[in-house]
Amino acid sequence: MIAETPIEHVGNCELGLQRNGVASVAMSGSDNPGYAGDLATRQAWDLLAANRAAVLVDVRSRPEWSFVGTPDLSSIGNRNVLLAWQNWSMGPQGAAMTPNAAFVDELFATGIDKNAPTIFICRSGARSKSAAIAATRAGFSRAYNLAGGFEGAHDARRHRGRVDGWKASDLPWTQD
């Protein structure tokens, strides 16, 4: 018989299950997403506020951090790690984003506990999902993707930051 117990609750959301002592995921729409799952912005905020071991890893690029802004977790006493999933480089076609081959090594170098809730955020949720999958493959047991990211999807006028994501949820952020 399989013994199941919840391992993480944020509000009314059960983020995962523990089956016979091994962490796994309870997600709708997918039996094996390759990571702990997607969190809505408010779920991520609540988890970061409730669990001091939880970490937000912003995987956008340096220009995005500087010019667009970064989440500000100071009001809840938590931390935000800036670690690019991709880097800008110059190639024959001009500037392009290239994968950060050292991402996993750099993630370990941050000192994040592999068993702590680790939430990855990018602009809209695509790069952060890839980062969460890579972290899971590297042994992080609770690597989440922040669906909607920092700026979210385009609105009707093709502008970001108004429909969903960190900014649209009116959560604290700062800009250089």
C-alpha positions in Angstrom: 0.0 0.0 0.0 1.2 3.5 -0.9 1.2 6.0 2.0 0.5 9.5 0.7 0.9 12.7 2.7 0.9 16.3 1.6 4.3 17.9 1.6 3.5 21.5 0.7 0.4 23.7 1.1 0.0 27.3 -0.1 -3.4 28.6 0.7 -5.8 25.9 -0.5 -3.3 24.6 -3.1 -1.6 21.2 -2.5 1.7 21.5 -4.3 2.9 18.0 -3.9 2.6 14.6 -2.3 5.0 12.4 -0.4 4.6 8.8 -1.3 6.4 6.3 0.9 8.9 9.0 1.9 9.7 10.0 -1.7 8.6 13.4 -2.9 6.5 13.5 -6.1 4.1 15.9 -7.7 0.3 16.2 -7.9 -0.4 18.3 -11.0 -3.5 18.5 -13.1 -3.0 17.9 -16.8 0.3 16.1 -16.6 1.5 12.9 -15.0 5.2 13.7 -15.3 6.1 17.3 -16.2 9.8 16.8 -15.3 9.7 19.3 -12.4 7.6 20.0 -9.3 5.0 22.0 -11.3 3.8 25.4 -12.1 2.8 28.0 -9.5 0.6 31.0 -10.0 2.2 34.2 -8.9 0.2 34.5 -5.6 1.0 30.9 -4.8 4.7 31.6 -5.2 4.5 34.7 -3.1 2.6 32.9 -0.3 5.2 30.0 -0.4 8.1 32.5 -0.3 6.4 34.4 2.6 5.6 31.2 4.6 8.8 29.3 4.1 12.1 31.1 4.8 14.0 28.2 3.1 12.1 28.8 -0.2 14.1 30.7 -2.8 13.1 32.6 -6.0 15.6 32.2 -8.8 15.3 34.8 -11.5 16.7 33.2 -14.7 16.3 36.2 -17.0 19.3 38.1 -18.5 21.3 40.9 -16.9 19.6 43.5 -19.2 16.2 42.3 -18.1 17.1 42.6 -14.5 18.5 46.1 -15.0 16.0 47.6 -17.4 12.7 45.7 -16.6 13.2 45.1 -12.9 13.4 42.3 -10.4 11.0 40.9 -7.7 11.6 42.5 -4.3 11.3 40.0 -1.4 12.7 42.2 1.3 9.3 42.8 2.9 8.9 39.1 3.6 12.5 38.6 4.6 13.3 36.2 1.8 15.8 36.2 -1.0 16.0 36.5 -4.8 18.8 34.8 -6.7 19.8 36.2 -10.1 21.1 33.5 -12.4 20.8 33.7 -16.1 19.5 30.6 -18.0 20.7 32.2 -21.2 23.3 34.9 -22.0 23.6 37.4 -24.7 26.4 36.8 -27.2 27.5 38.2 -30.5 27.4 35.9 -33.5 27.5 36.2 -37.3 23.8 37.2 -37.3 24.3 39.8 -34.5 23.3 39.6 -30.8 21.5 36.4 -29.8 20.7 34.5 -26.6 22.8 31.4 -26.0 22.3 28.8 -23.3 24.3 29.2 -20.1 26.2 25.9 -20.1 27.3 26.5 -16.5 23.8 27.1 -15.2 23.5 24.0 -13.1 27.0 24.4 -11.6 26.2 28.1 -10.9 22.9 27.0 -9.3 24.7 24.7 -6.9 27.3 27.4 -6.2 24.5 29.7 -4.8 24.2 27.3 -1.8 20.5 26.7 -2.3 19.4 23.5 -0.4 18.4 20.9 -3.1 15.3 20.0 -0.9 14.1 23.6 -0.4 11.2 24.9 -2.5 13.0 26.6 -5.4 10.9 28.8 -7.7 12.2 29.8 -11.1 10.9 32.9 -12.7 11.6 34.5 -16.2 9.8 36.9 -18.4 6.7 34.8 -19.1 7.4 31.2 -17.8 9.2 29.5 -20.7 12.9 29.8 -19.7 12.0 29.2 -16.0 10.2 26.0 -16.9 13.4 24.8 -18.7 15.4 25.9 -15.7 13.1 24.0 -13.3 13.4 20.8 -15.4 17.2 21.2 -15.5 17.3 21.7 -11.7 15.1 18.7 -11.1 17.4 16.5 -13.3 20.3 17.8 -11.2 18.7 16.6 -8.0 16.5 19.5 -6.8 13.4 17.9 -5.4 11.1 20.9 -5.3 11.9 23.0 -8.4 8.8 25.0 -9.5 8.1 27.2 -12.5 6.4 30.5 -11.8 3.7 30.5 -14.6 3.3 33.9 -16.1 6.8 35.0 -15.1 7.7 38.5 -14.2 5.9 40.3 -17.1 3.3 37.7 -18.2 1.6 37.3 -21.5 0.9 40.0 -24.0 -2.3 42.0 -23.6 -4.6 42.9 -26.6 -2.1 45.7 -27.6 0.9 43.3 -27.3 2.2 44.8 -24.1 3.5 42.7 -21.2 3.1 43.3 -17.5 -0.7 43.9 -17.5 -2.3 40.5 -17.9 -0.6 38.2 -15.6 2.8 37.7 -13.9 4.6 39.3 -11.0 4.1 42.9 -12.1 0.4 42.5 -13.0 -0.2 40.8 -9.6 1.0 44.1 -8.0 3.7 42.3 -6.1 6.8 44.3 -4.9 9.6 44.8 -7.4 12.5 47.1 -8.0 14.4 48.5 -10.9 17.9 49.9 -11.4 
